[in-house]
């Protein structure tokens, strides 16, 4: 469990969107947004609340875990948030080598404001 102190929240600006609100936002998207080739980027991924709900929806639309994972990207400032988001995603799709490799390339630690997006998939930080 990630310990979020008042000091950390003040320093990082961490505010986590509850799953109910996340789902309300996702409900507003048109159906074509859930086609297999549509990608999602969460530039302030936190511990993965939005990523998790996107993954669940993609799977519910019949995407395979590999298809879904290959179209979901996330970045967060905090290393522990990235690790937790990755673990949560693996709990849903299964902890296989292929799933870990995809997630390690697409859910990364960094600052979205100055991240080198051209290197996104070549930045597998916090591999596990």
C-alpha positions in Angstrom: 0.0 0.0 0.0 1.3 3.4 -0.9 1.6 5.8 2.0 0.3 9.3 1.0 1.4 11.8 3.6 0.1 15.4 3.6 3.6 16.4 2.7 3.7 14.1 -0.3 0.3 15.3 -1.5 1.4 18.9 -1.2 4.7 18.2 -3.0 3.2 16.1 -5.9 -0.3 17.4 -6.2 -1.6 13.8 -6.1 -5.4 13.6 -6.3 -6.8 10.2 -7.3 -10.0 10.1 -9.3 -12.5 7.6 -7.7 -13.6 4.8 -10.0 -17.2 6.0 -10.0 -16.1 9.3 -11.4 -13.7 7.6 -13.8 -16.6 5.5 -15.1 -18.9 8.5 -15.5 -16.2 10.1 -17.7 -15.7 7.0 -19.7 -19.5 6.6 -20.2 -19.4 9.9 -22.1 -17.2 8.5 -24.9 -18.8 7.3 -28.1 -18.8 3.6 -28.9 -16.2 3.9 -31.6 -13.6 4.9 -28.9 -13.6 1.2 -27.9 -12.6 -0.2 -31.3 -9.4 -2.3 -31.0 -7.1 0.2 -32.6 -8.0 3.1 -30.4 -5.3 4.1 -27.9 -5.6 5.8 -24.6 -3.0 7.9 -22.8 -3.2 8.8 -19.1 -0.6 11.6 -18.6 -1.2 11.6 -14.8 -1.8 7.9 -14.2 -1.4 7.8 -10.4 -1.8 4.3 -9.2 -3.9 3.4 -12.3 -7.6 4.1 -11.5 -8.3 5.4 -15.1 -6.0 2.7 -16.7 -7.8 0.0 -14.8 -11.3 1.1 -15.9 -10.1 1.5 -19.5 -8.6 -2.0 -19.5 -11.8 -3.5 -18.0 -13.9 -1.8 -20.7 -11.6 -2.9 -23.5 -11.8 -6.5 -22.3 -15.6 -6.2 -22.0 -15.7 -5.2 -25.6 -14.0 -8.4 -26.6 -10.4 -7.3 -26.9 -7.8 -9.8 -25.9 -5.6 -8.9 -23.0 -2.7 -8.3 -25.5 -4.8 -6.1 -27.8 -6.0 -4.1 -24.8 -2.6 -3.6 -23.2 -1.0 -2.6 -26.4 -3.4 0.4 -26.7 -3.1 1.7 -23.1 -0.4 4.1 -22.1 0.3 5.8 -18.8 2.9 8.0 -17.1 3.2 9.2 -13.6 5.8 11.2 -11.6 5.9 8.7 -8.7 7.8 5.4 -9.0 5.6 3.7 -6.5 2.4 4.7 -8.3 3.7 3.3 -11.5 4.6 0.0 -9.8 1.1 -0.2 -8.2 -0.7 0.6 -11.5 1.3 -2.2 -13.2 0.5 -4.7 -10.5 -3.2 -3.8 -10.6 -3.3 -4.2 -14.4 -1.6 -7.6 -14.1 -4.2 -8.7 -11.6 -6.8 -8.2 -14.3 -5.1 -9.8 -17.3 -2.9 -12.3 -15.6 0.8 -12.1 -14.7 2.4 -13.6 -17.8 5.8 -12.6 -19.3 4.1 -11.1 -22.4 1.7 -9.0 -20.3 4.6 -7.8 -18.1 6.7 -6.8 -21.1 3.8 -4.8 -22.6 2.9 -3.1 -19.4 6.6 -2.3 -18.6 6.9 -0.5 -21.9 3.6 1.4 -21.7 3.1 2.3 -18.1 6.2 4.4 -17.1 7.6 6.8 -14.6 8.3 10.3 -15.7 7.0 13.8 -16.1 4.4 14.1 -18.9 5.3 17.7 -19.4 8.8 17.0 -20.6 8.8 13.3 -21.4 10.4 12.2 -24.7 7.3 10.7 -26.2 9.3 9.3 -29.1 11.0 7.0 -26.7 7.9 5.9 -24.8 8.1 2.2 -25.6 11.9 2.1 -25.1 11.6 3.3 -21.5 10.8 0.2 -19.4 11.5 1.7 -16.0 10.7 -0.4 -12.9 10.6 -3.7 -14.6 9.4 -6.6 -12.5 
